Amino acid sequence: MKTICQIISVLIGLFAAVCMVIGIIPLLGAIQWPVLVFCVFGIIFGVFPQRKIGLTINIAVGVVALVRLFIGGGLA
């Protein structure tokens, strides 16, 4: 069960990272809101396994998405 949670967390983190990179493009900053939702789910799944790879990925993506939202004022 813990291995499945780890795989799910890593997959969610990688998907969120790809979406985050797309959202860094100017005028596509609103994409960061769904990225934050994905990161929260990834963090929830990443807390359970012993290896915290997925948790680390999701936290890093979430921090970058929050910084991008802060810089863009939440939308742009």
C-alpha positions, 0 to 999 in steps of 0.5 A: 500500500505504501509503495502505491502511495509513493508511485501515485505521489510521484506521478502527481508531482511530475504531472503538476511539474509539467503543468507548472512549467506551462504556467510560467509562460506569461499570461498563463499564470492562472494554471498555477491554481490547479497545480496547487490543488494537484500538489496538495493531493500529491503531498497527502499521498506522499506523507505515508511512504517511508521514502519521501520523494513524491512529497519533496517533488510536490512541495517544491512544485507547490512553492514555485507555483505559489511564488509564480502566483505571488509575482503575477498577482494571482491571475496573470 
